Amino acid sequence: MRERIAVRVLLFDPDGRILMMKGRLPSAPEAEGAWFTVGGGIEPGESLEQAAAREVWEEAGLRLTELGPVVWRRESVIAMADHDLLHKESYVV
């Protein structure tokens, strides 16, 4: 089984609201889409902190100056067309 290691960043504003993004998979442009937090896959050689900072910059245009602790970890198996994918995510604040 293939693995995908990812980081999700919980970005809160001063009023306690969380930044969410809505998107669709390129393979299903007609789909309704889903809401998700900023983040994505950790690239080879990248630390969790480096990946978090890169993803926040790429997706939200914000420079991450500090990163809080991992507050939740999640694993799920996603059935792909030709294989199963073990998706491992760490959520940080």
Secondary structure, DSSP 8 states (H G I E B T S, - for coil): -EEEEEEEE--B-TTS-B--EEE--TT-TTS--EEE-EEEE--TT--HHHHHHHHHHHHH---------EEEEEEEEEE-SSSEEEEEEEEE-
